[in-house]
Amino acid sequence: MMDEKDKIIASLRKQLNDANSKIIALEQENALLEYKLVRYEEANAVSPLIY
């Protein structure tokens, strides 16, 4: 019984770590896109978008 619980816990930990890795990657991608948008706006004298 305890062995099955350990397997479930290990599986949930892996899912949590995988989800966290995806969140980190998306946050990095978002930061890069925001940076590129600012550079684009500066280069083209475009007023910043209203969020």
PDBQT receptor file of N, H, CA, C and O in Angstrom, charges set to zero:
ATOM      1  N   MET A   1       0.834  -1.202   0.000  1.00  0.00    +0.000 N 
ATOM      2  CA  MET A   1       0.000   0.000   0.000  1.00  0.00    +0.000 C 
ATOM      3  C   MET A   1       0.874   1.260   0.000  1.00  0.00    +0.000 C 
ATOM      4  O   MET A   1       0.639   2.183  -0.780  1.00  0.00    +0.000 OA
ATOM      5  N   MET A   2       1.857   1.291   0.855  1.00  0.00    +0.000 N 
ATOM      6  H   MET A   2       2.048   0.542   1.489  1.00  0.00    +0.000 HD
ATOM      7  CA  MET A   2       2.727   2.464   0.926  1.00  0.00    +0.000 C 
ATOM      8  C   MET A   2       3.513   2.635  -0.375  1.00  0.00    +0.000 C 
ATOM      9  O   MET A   2       3.777   3.757  -0.809  1.00  0.00    +0.000 OA
ATOM     10  N   ASP A   3       3.882   1.515  -0.989  1.00  0.00    +0.000 N 
ATOM     11  H   ASP A   3       3.668   0.604  -0.636  1.00  0.00    +0.000 HD
ATOM     12  CA  ASP A   3       4.623   1.565  -2.246  1.00  0.00    +0.000 C 
ATOM     13  C   ASP A   3       3.800   2.257  -3.330  1.00  0.00    +0.000 C 
ATOM     14  O   ASP A   3       4.337   3.041  -4.114  1.00  0.00    +0.000 OA
ATOM     15  N   GLU A   4       2.511   1.973  -3.376  1.00  0.00    +0.000 N 
ATOM     16  H   GLU A   4       2.075   1.337  -2.740  1.00  0.00    +0.000 HD
ATOM     17  CA  GLU A   4       1.624   2.601  -4.363  1.00  0.00    +0.000 C 
ATOM     18  C   GLU A   4       1.516   4.107  -4.108  1.00  0.00    +0.000 C 
ATOM     19  O   GLU A   4       1.521   4.907  -5.044  1.00  0.00    +0.000 OA
ATOM     20  N   LYS A   5       1.420   4.481  -2.833  1.00  0.00    +0.000 N 
ATOM     21  H   LYS A   5       1.416   3.832  -2.073  1.00  0.00    +0.000 HD
ATOM     22  CA  LYS A   5       1.373   5.911  -2.482  1.00  0.00    +0.000 C 
ATOM     23  C   LYS A   5       2.658   6.607  -2.888  1.00  0.00    +0.000 C 
ATOM     24  O   LYS A   5       2.633   7.735  -3.381  1.00  0.00    +0.000 OA
ATOM     25  N   ASP A   6       3.789   5.929  -2.679  1.00  0.00    +0.000 N 
ATOM     26  H   ASP A   6       3.809   5.013  -2.278  1.00  0.00    +0.000 HD
ATOM     27  CA  ASP A   6       5.079   6.506  -3.065  1.00  0.00    +0.000 C 
ATOM     28  C   ASP A   6       5.151   6.728  -4.576  1.00  0.00    +0.000 C 
ATOM     29  O   ASP A   6       5.682   7.740  -5.034  1.00  0.00    +0.000 OA
ATOM     30  N   LYS A   7       4.617   5.785  -5.344  1.00  0.00    +0.000 N 
ATOM     31  H   LYS A   7       4.185   4.963  -4.972  1.00  0.00    +0.000 HD
ATOM     32  CA  LYS A   7       4.597   5.924  -6.802  1.00  0.00    +0.000 C 
ATOM     33  C   LYS A   7       3.730   7.107  -7.222  1.00  0.00    +0.000 C 
ATOM     34  O   LYS A   7       4.094   7.873  -8.115  1.00  0.00    +0.000 OA
ATOM     35  N   ILE A   8       2.592   7.243  -6.573  1.00  0.00    +0.000 N 
ATOM     36  H   ILE A   8       2.297   6.621  -5.848  1.00  0.00    +0.000 HD
ATOM     37  CA  ILE A   8       1.693   8.359  -6.890  1.00  0.00    +0.000 C 
ATOM     38  C   ILE A   8       2.360   9.683  -6.555  1.00  0.00    +0.000 C 
ATOM     39  O   ILE A   8       2.303  10.632  -7.336  1.00  0.00    +0.000 OA
ATOM     40  N   ILE A   9       2.993   9.740  -5.386  1.00  0.00    +0.000 N 
ATOM     41  H   ILE A   9       3.040   8.968  -4.752  1.00  0.00    +0.000 HD
ATOM     42  CA  ILE A   9       3.679  10.973  -4.975  1.00  0.00    +0.000 C 
ATOM     43  C   ILE A   9       4.794  11.309  -5.962  1.00  0.00    +0.000 C 
ATOM     44  O   ILE A   9       4.945  12.463  -6.363  1.00  0.00    +0.000 OA
ATOM     45  N   ALA A  10       5.569  10.310  -6.349  1.00  0.00    +0.000 N 
ATOM     46  H   ALA A  10       5.447   9.373  -6.023  1.00  0.00    +0.000 HD
ATOM     47  CA  ALA A  10       6.662  10.537  -7.308  1.00  0.00    +0.000 C 
ATOM     48  C   ALA A  10       6.115  11.036  -8.640  1.00  0.00    +0.000 C 
ATOM     49  O   ALA A  10       6.681  11.942  -9.251  1.00  0.00    +0.000 OA
ATOM     50  N   SER A  11       5.017  10.444  -9.083  1.00  0.00    +0.000 N 
ATOM     51  H   SER A  11       4.556   9.708  -8.586  1.00  0.00    +0.000 HD
ATOM     52  CA  SER A  11       4.406  10.863 -10.344  1.00  0.00    +0.000 C 
ATOM     53  C   SER A  11       3.901  12.296 -10.264  1.00  0.00    +0.000 C 
ATOM     54  O   SER A  11       4.086  13.081 -11.194  1.00  0.00    +0.000 OA
ATOM     55  N   LEU A  12       3.267  12.631  -9.157  1.00  0.00    +0.000 N 
ATOM     56  H   LEU A  12       3.116  11.993  -8.401  1.00  0.00    +0.000 HD
ATOM     57  CA  LEU A  12       2.753  14.003  -8.991  1.00  0.00    +0.000 C 
ATOM     58  C   LEU A  12       3.897  15.018  -8.894  1.00  0.00    +0.000 C 
ATOM     59  O   LEU A  12       3.798  16.132  -9.408  1.00  0.00    +0.000 OA
ATOM     60  N   ARG A  13       4.966  14.619  -8.236  1.00  0.00    +0.000 N 
ATOM     61  H   ARG A  13       5.047  13.714  -7.818  1.00  0.00    +0.000 HD
ATOM     62  CA  ARG A  13       6.139  15.518  -8.160  1.00  0.00    +0.000 C 
ATOM     63  C   ARG A  13       6.703  15.769  -9.553  1.00  0.00    +0.000 C 
ATOM     64  O   ARG A  13       7.057  16.898  -9.892  1.00  0.00    +0.000 OA
ATOM     65  N   LYS A  14       6.785  14.704 -10.365  1.00  0.00    +0.000 N 
ATOM     66  H   LYS A  14       6.497  13.787 -10.089  1.00  0.00    +0.000 HD
ATOM     67  CA  LYS A  14       7.294  14.862 -11.734  1.00  0.00    +0.000 C 
ATOM     68  C   LYS A  14       6.372  15.779 -12.541  1.00  0.00    +0.000 C 
ATOM     69  O   LYS A  14       6.844  16.651 -13.271  1.00  0.00    +0.000 OA
ATOM     70  N   GLN A  15       5.061  15.580 -12.409  1.00  0.00    +0.000 N 
ATOM     71  H   GLN A  15       4.678  14.871 -11.816  1.00  0.00    +0.000 HD
ATOM     72  CA  GLN A  15       4.121  16.443 -13.127  1.00  0.00    +0.000 C 
ATOM     73  C   GLN A  15       4.273  17.897 -12.693  1.00  0.00    +0.000 C 
ATOM     74  O   GLN A  15       4.230  18.807 -13.522  1.00  0.00    +0.000 OA
ATOM     75  N   LEU A  16       4.451  18.110 -11.393  1.00  0.00    +0.000 N 
ATOM     76  H   LEU A  16       4.486  17.372 -10.720  1.00  0.00    +0.000 HD
ATOM     77  CA  LEU A  16       4.628  19.462 -10.871  1.00  0.00    +0.000 C 
ATOM     78  C   LEU A  16       5.914  20.080 -11.408  1.00  0.00    +0.000 C 
ATOM     79  O   LEU A  16       5.922  21.239 -11.822  1.00  0.00    +0.000 OA
ATOM     80  N   ASN A  17       6.998  19.314 -11.403  1.00  0.00    +0.000 N 
ATOM     81  H   ASN A  17       6.992  18.372 -11.067  1.00  0.00    +0.000 HD
ATOM     82  CA  ASN A  17       8.265  19.825 -11.923  1.00  0.00    +0.000 C 
ATOM     83  C   ASN A  17       8.180  20.133 -13.415  1.00  0.00    +0.000 C 
ATOM     84  O   ASN A  17       8.715  21.141 -13.877  1.00  0.00    +0.000 OA
ATOM     85  N   ASP A  18       7.503  19.258 -14.172  1.00  0.00    +0.000 N 
ATOM     86  H   ASP A  18       7.068  18.440 -13.797  1.00  0.00    +0.000 HD
ATOM     87  CA  ASP A  18       7.333  19.494 -15.609  1.00  0.00    +0.000 C 
ATOM     88  C   ASP A  18       6.519  20.761 -15.857  1.00  0.00    +0.000 C 
ATOM     89  O   ASP A  18       6.867  21.570 -16.717  1.00  0.00    +0.000 OA
ATOM     90  N   ALA A  19       5.432  20.930 -15.101  1.00  0.00    +0.000 N 
ATOM     91  H   ALA A  19       5.149  20.273 -14.403  1.00  0.00    +0.000 HD
ATOM     92  CA  ALA A  19       4.597  22.122 -15.258  1.00  0.00    +0.000 C 
ATOM     93  C   ALA A  19       5.383  23.370 -14.887  1.00  0.00    +0.000 C 
ATOM     94  O   ALA A  19       5.277  24.395 -15.560  1.00  0.00    +0.000 OA
ATOM     95  N   ASN A  20       6.170  23.291 -13.821  1.00  0.00    +0.000 N 
ATOM     96  H   ASN A  20       6.256  22.458 -13.274  1.00  0.00    +0.000 HD
ATOM     97  CA  ASN A  20       6.968  24.438 -13.409  1.00  0.00    +0.000 C 
ATOM     98  C   ASN A  20       8.000  24.800 -14.476  1.00  0.00    +0.000 C 
ATOM     99  O   ASN A  20       8.237  25.981 -14.732  1.00  0.00    +0.000 OA
ATOM    100  N   SER A  21       8.611  23.800 -15.096  1.00  0.00    +0.000 N 
ATOM    101  H   SER A  21       8.418  22.841 -14.888  1.00  0.00    +0.000 HD
ATOM    102  CA  SER A  21       9.580  24.057 -16.170  1.00  0.00    +0.000 C 
ATOM    103  C   SER A  21       8.915  24.768 -17.339  1.00  0.00    +0.000 C 
ATOM    104  O   SER A  21       9.491  25.685 -17.925  1.00  0.00    +0.000 OA
ATOM    105  N   LYS A  22       7.697  24.343 -17.676  1.00  0.00    +0.000 N 
ATOM    106  H   LYS A  22       7.229  23.599 -17.200  1.00  0.00    +0.000 HD
ATOM    107  CA  LYS A  22       6.964  24.984 -18.770  1.00  0.00    +0.000 C 
ATOM    108  C   LYS A  22       6.628  26.433 -18.414  1.00  0.00    +0.000 C 
ATOM    109  O   LYS A  22       6.721  27.318 -19.265  1.00  0.00    +0.000 OA
ATOM    110  N   ILE A  23       6.243  26.675 -17.171  1.00  0.00    +0.000 N 
ATOM    111  H   ILE A  23       6.168  25.956 -16.480  1.00  0.00    +0.000 HD
ATOM    112  CA  ILE A  23       5.936  28.043 -16.731  1.00  0.00    +0.000 C 
ATOM    113  C   ILE A  23       7.166  28.920 -16.847  1.00  0.00    +0.000 C 
ATOM    114  O   ILE A  23       7.084  30.046 -17.338  1.00  0.00    +0.000 OA
ATOM    115  N   ILE A  24       8.298  28.419 -16.405  1.00  0.00    +0.000 N 
ATOM    116  H   ILE A  24       8.365  27.504 -16.007  1.00  0.00    +0.000 HD
ATOM    117  CA  ILE A  24       9.542  29.191 -16.481  1.00  0.00    +0.000 C 
ATOM    118  C   ILE A  24       9.875  29.512 -17.935  1.00  0.00    +0.000 C 
ATOM    119  O   ILE A  24      10.250  30.642 -18.251  1.00  0.00    +0.000 OA
ATOM    120  N   ALA A  25       9.741  28.526 -18.818  1.00  0.00    +0.000 N 
ATOM    121  H   ALA A  25       9.437  27.609 -18.561  1.00  0.00    +0.000 HD
ATOM    122  CA  ALA A  25      10.028  28.749 -20.238  1.00  0.00    +0.000 C 
ATOM    123  C   ALA A  25       9.081  29.791 -20.824  1.00  0.00    +0.000 C 
ATOM    124  O   ALA A  25       9.509  30.655 -21.589  1.00  0.00    +0.000 OA
ATOM    125  N   LEU A  26       7.806  29.718 -20.473  1.00  0.00    +0.000 N 
ATOM    126  H   LEU A  26       7.458  29.016 -19.851  1.00  0.00    +0.000 HD
ATOM    127  CA  LEU A  26       6.834  30.695 -20.984  1.00  0.00    +0.000 C 
ATOM    128  C   LEU A  26       7.113  32.094 -20.436  1.00  0.00    +0.000 C 
ATOM    129  O   LEU A  26       6.959  33.082 -21.155  1.00  0.00    +0.000 OA
ATOM    130  N   GLU A  27       7.519  32.184 -19.179  1.00  0.00    +0.000 N 
ATOM    131  H   GLU A  27       7.643  31.382 -18.595  1.00  0.00    +0.000 HD
ATOM    132  CA  GLU A  27       7.867  33.489 -18.616  1.00  0.00    +0.000 C 
ATOM    133  C   GLU A  27       9.073  34.085 -19.336  1.00  0.00    +0.000 C 
ATOM    134  O   GLU A  27       9.111  35.286 -19.602  1.00  0.00    +0.000 OA
ATOM    135  N   GLN A  28      10.061  33.241 -19.652  1.00  0.00    +0.000 N 
ATOM    136  H   GLN A  28      10.030  32.265 -19.436  1.00  0.00    +0.000 HD
ATOM    137  CA  GLN A  28      11.237  33.715 -20.384  1.00  0.00    +0.000 C 
ATOM    138  C   GLN A  28      10.860  34.160 -21.792  1.00  0.00    +0.000 C 
ATOM    139  O   GLN A  28      11.339  35.187 -22.273  1.00  0.00    +0.000 OA
ATOM    140  N   GLU A  29      10.003  33.386 -22.450  1.00  0.00    +0.000 N 
ATOM    141  H   GLU A  29       9.614  32.552 -22.059  1.00  0.00    +0.000 HD
ATOM    142  CA  GLU A  29       9.555  33.745 -23.791  1.00  0.00    +0.000 C 
ATOM    143  C   GLU A  29       8.776  35.062 -23.758  1.00  0.00    +0.000 C 
ATOM    144  O   GLU A  29       8.951  35.914 -24.629  1.00  0.00    +0.000 OA
ATOM    145  N   ASN A  30       7.929  35.222 -22.764  1.00  0.00    +0.000 N 
ATOM    146  H   ASN A  30       7.787  34.530 -22.057  1.00  0.00    +0.000 HD
ATOM    147  CA  ASN A  30       7.156  36.448 -22.617  1.00  0.00    +0.000 C 
ATOM    148  C   ASN A  30       8.074  37.649 -22.408  1.00  0.00    +0.000 C 
ATOM    149  O   ASN A  30       7.860  38.706 -23.002  1.00  0.00    +0.000 OA
ATOM    150  N   ALA A  31       9.088  37.492 -21.574  1.00  0.00    +0.000 N 
ATOM    151  H   ALA A  31       9.263  36.634 -21.092  1.00  0.00    +0.000 HD
ATOM    152  CA  ALA A  31      10.030  38.580 -21.335  1.00  0.00    +0.000 C 
ATOM    153  C   ALA A  31      10.764  38.952 -22.623  1.00  0.00    +0.000 C 
ATOM    154  O   ALA A  31      10.974  40.133 -22.898  1.00  0.00    +0.000 OA
ATOM    155  N   LEU A  32      11.153  37.957 -23.405  1.00  0.00    +0.000 N 
ATOM    156  H   LEU A  32      10.983  36.998 -23.182  1.00  0.00    +0.000 HD
ATOM    157  CA  LEU A  32      11.828  38.220 -24.675  1.00  0.00    +0.000 C 
ATOM    158  C   LEU A  32      10.907  38.951 -25.641  1.00  0.00    +0.000 C 
ATOM    159  O   LEU A  32      11.325  39.899 -26.307  1.00  0.00    +0.000 OA
ATOM    160  N   LEU A  33       9.652  38.512 -25.719  1.00  0.00    +0.000 N 
ATOM    161  H   LEU A  33       9.312  37.743 -25.178  1.00  0.00    +0.000 HD
ATOM    162  CA  LEU A  33       8.704  39.171 -26.619  1.00  0.00    +0.000 C 
ATOM    163  C   LEU A  33       8.422  40.606 -26.175  1.00  0.00    +0.000 C 
ATOM    164  O   LEU A  33       8.296  41.499 -27.012  1.00  0.00    +0.000 OA
ATOM    165  N   GLU A  34       8.323  40.830 -24.871  1.00  0.00    +0.000 N 
ATOM    166  H   GLU A  34       8.426  40.105 -24.191  1.00  0.00    +0.000 HD
ATOM    167  CA  GLU A  34       8.134  42.197 -24.374  1.00  0.00    +0.000 C 
ATOM    168  C   GLU A  34       9.332  43.068 -24.733  1.00  0.00    +0.000 C 
ATOM    169  O   GLU A  34       9.174  44.219 -25.139  1.00  0.00    +0.000 OA
ATOM    170  N   TYR A  35      10.528  42.512 -24.581  1.00  0.00    +0.000 N 
ATOM    171  H   TYR A  35      10.657  41.576 -24.251  1.00  0.00    +0.000 HD
ATOM    172  CA  TYR A  35      11.750  43.237 -24.938  1.00  0.00    +0.000 C 
ATOM    173  C   TYR A  35      11.754  43.581 -26.427  1.00  0.00    +0.000 C 
ATOM    174  O   TYR A  35      12.055  44.711 -26.811  1.00  0.00    +0.000 OA
ATOM    175  N   LYS A  36      11.418  42.594 -27.260  1.00  0.00    +0.000 N 
ATOM    176  H   LYS A  36      11.174  41.676 -26.948  1.00  0.00    +0.000 HD
ATOM    177  CA  LYS A  36      11.389  42.834 -28.707  1.00  0.00    +0.000 C 
ATOM    178  C   LYS A  36      10.336  43.873 -29.073  1.00  0.00    +0.000 C 
ATOM    179  O   LYS A  36      10.561  44.690 -29.965  1.00  0.00    +0.000 OA
ATOM    180  N   LEU A  37       9.195  43.852 -28.400  1.00  0.00    +0.000 N 
ATOM    181  H   LEU A  37       9.012  43.188 -27.675  1.00  0.00    +0.000 HD
ATOM    182  CA  LEU A  37       8.142  44.828 -28.663  1.00  0.00    +0.000 C 
ATOM    183  C   LEU A  37       8.615  46.241 -28.329  1.00  0.00    +0.000 C 
ATOM    184  O   LEU A  37       8.384  47.177 -29.093  1.00  0.00    +0.000 OA
ATOM    185  N   VAL A  38       9.270  46.384 -27.195  1.00  0.00    +0.000 N 
ATOM    186  H   VAL A  38       9.458  45.623 -26.574  1.00  0.00    +0.000 HD
ATOM    187  CA  VAL A  38       9.787  47.702 -26.811  1.00  0.00    +0.000 C 
ATOM    188  C   VAL A  38      10.815  48.181 -27.825  1.00  0.00    +0.000 C 
ATOM    189  O   VAL A  38      10.791  49.344 -28.228  1.00  0.00    +0.000 OA
ATOM    190  N   ARG A  39      11.716  47.299 -28.242  1.00  0.00    +0.000 N 
ATOM    191  H   ARG A  39      11.736  46.354 -27.915  1.00  0.00    +0.000 HD
ATOM    192  CA  ARG A  39      12.738  47.683 -29.236  1.00  0.00    +0.000 C 
ATOM    193  C   ARG A  39      12.065  48.072 -30.552  1.00  0.00    +0.000 C 
ATOM    194  O   ARG A  39      12.473  49.038 -31.197  1.00  0.00    +0.000 OA
ATOM    195  N   TYR A  40      11.031  47.321 -30.952  1.00  0.00    +0.000 N 
ATOM    196  H   TYR A  40      10.699  46.536 -30.428  1.00  0.00    +0.000 HD
ATOM    197  CA  TYR A  40      10.298  47.619 -32.180  1.00  0.00    +0.000 C 
ATOM    198  C   TYR A  40       9.630  48.987 -32.075  1.00  0.00    +0.000 C 
ATOM    199  O   TYR A  40       9.700  49.799 -32.997  1.00  0.00    +0.000 OA
ATOM    200  N   GLU A  41       8.988  49.224 -30.950  1.00  0.00    +0.000 N 
ATOM    201  H   GLU A  41       8.931  48.564 -30.201  1.00  0.00    +0.000 HD
ATOM    202  CA  GLU A  41       8.305  50.504 -30.758  1.00  0.00    +0.000 C 
ATOM    203  C   GLU A  41       9.296  51.662 -30.785  1.00  0.00    +0.000 C 
ATOM    204  O   GLU A  41       9.016  52.712 -31.364  1.00  0.00    +0.000 OA
ATOM    205  N   GLU A  42      10.445  51.469 -30.161  1.00  0.00    +0.000 N 
ATOM    206  H   GLU A  42      10.672  50.616 -29.691  1.00  0.00    +0.000 HD
ATOM    207  CA  GLU A  42      11.470  52.520 -30.161  1.00  0.00    +0.000 C 
ATOM    208  C   GLU A  42      11.993  52.773 -31.568  1.00  0.00    +0.000 C 
ATOM    209  O   GLU A  42      12.175  53.922 -31.970  1.00  0.00    +0.000 OA
ATOM    210  N   ALA A  43      12.231  51.714 -32.306  1.00  0.00    +0.000 N 
ATOM    211  H   ALA A  43      12.083  50.780 -31.980  1.00  0.00    +0.000 HD
ATOM    212  CA  ALA A  43      12.790  51.832 -33.651  1.00  0.00    +0.000 C 
ATOM    213  C   ALA A  43      11.800  52.464 -34.617  1.00  0.00    +0.000 C 
ATOM    214  O   ALA A  43      12.201  53.132 -35.570  1.00  0.00    +0.000 OA
ATOM    215  N   ASN A  44      10.514  52.260 -34.379  1.00  0.00    +0.000 N 
ATOM    216  H   ASN A  44      10.188  51.717 -33.605  1.00  0.00    +0.000 HD
ATOM    217  CA  ASN A  44       9.495  52.760 -35.294  1.00  0.00    +0.000 C 
ATOM    218  C   ASN A  44       8.701  53.919 -34.733  1.00  0.00    +0.000 C 
ATOM    219  O   ASN A  44       7.700  54.338 -35.314  1.00  0.00    +0.000 OA
ATOM    220  N   ALA A  45       9.155  54.441 -33.592  1.00  0.00    +0.000 N 
ATOM    221  H   ALA A  45       9.968  54.101 -33.121  1.00  0.00    +0.000 HD
ATOM    222  CA  ALA A  45       8.483  55.565 -32.942  1.00  0.00    +0.000 C 
ATOM    223  C   ALA A  45       6.992  55.301 -32.781  1.00  0.00    +0.000 C 
ATOM    224  O   ALA A  45       6.163  56.183 -33.006  1.00  0.00    +0.000 OA
ATOM    225  N   VAL A  46       6.668  54.086 -32.394  1.00  0.00    +0.000 N 
ATOM    226  H   VAL A  46       7.341  53.370 -32.212  1.00  0.00    +0.000 HD
ATOM    227  CA  VAL A  46       5.286  53.702 -32.180  1.00  0.00    +0.000 C 
ATOM    228  C   VAL A  46       4.969  53.920 -30.708  1.00  0.00    +0.000 C 
ATOM    229  O   VAL A  46       5.761  53.571 -29.833  1.00  0.00    +0.000 OA
ATOM    230  N   SER A  47       3.811  54.495 -30.446  1.00  0.00    +0.000 N 
ATOM    231  H   SER A  47       3.167  54.779 -31.157  1.00  0.00    +0.000 HD
ATOM    232  CA  SER A  47       3.436  54.672 -29.045  1.00  0.00    +0.000 C 
ATOM    233  C   SER A  47       3.155  53.311 -28.430  1.00  0.00    +0.000 C 
ATOM    234  O   SER A  47       2.618  52.428 -29.100  1.00  0.00    +0.000 OA
ATOM    235  N   PRO A  48       3.507  53.134 -27.175  1.00  0.00    +0.000 N 
ATOM    236  CA  PRO A  48       3.293  51.833 -26.533  1.00  0.00    +0.000 C 
ATOM    237  C   PRO A  48       1.828  51.442 -26.530  1.00  0.00    +0.000 C 
ATOM    238  O   PRO A  48       0.940  52.290 -26.439  1.00  0.00    +0.000 OA
ATOM    239  N   LEU A  49       1.596  50.165 -26.629  1.00  0.00    +0.000 N 
ATOM    240  H   LEU A  49       2.317  49.476 -26.703  1.00  0.00    +0.000 HD
ATOM    241  CA  LEU A  49       0.227  49.661 -26.600  1.00  0.00    +0.000 C 
ATOM    242  C   LEU A  49      -0.341  49.838 -25.195  1.00  0.00    +0.000 C 
ATOM    243  O   LEU A  49       0.381  49.743 -24.202  1.00  0.00    +0.000 OA
ATOM    244  N   ILE A  50      -1.617  50.092 -25.129  1.00  0.00    +0.000 N 
ATOM    245  H   ILE A  50      -2.203  50.169 -25.936  1.00  0.00    +0.000 HD
ATOM    246  CA  ILE A  50      -2.282  50.188 -23.828  1.00  0.00    +0.000 C 
ATOM    247  C   ILE A  50      -2.714  48.795 -23.421  1.00  0.00    +0.000 C 
ATOM    248  O   ILE A  50      -3.430  48.119 -24.159  1.00  0.00    +0.000 OA
ATOM    249  N   TYR A  51      -2.282  48.372 -22.259  1.00  0.00    +0.000 N 
ATOM    250  H   TYR A  51      -1.700  48.921 -21.660  1.00  0.00    +0.000 HD
ATOM    251  CA  TYR A  51      -2.568  47.002 -21.811  1.00  0.00    +0.000 C 
ATOM    252  C   TYR A  51      -3.755  47.005 -20.879  1.00  0.00    +0.000 C 
ATOM    253  O   TYR A  51      -4.158  45.949 -20.390  1.00  0.00    +0.000 OA
TER     254      TYR A  51
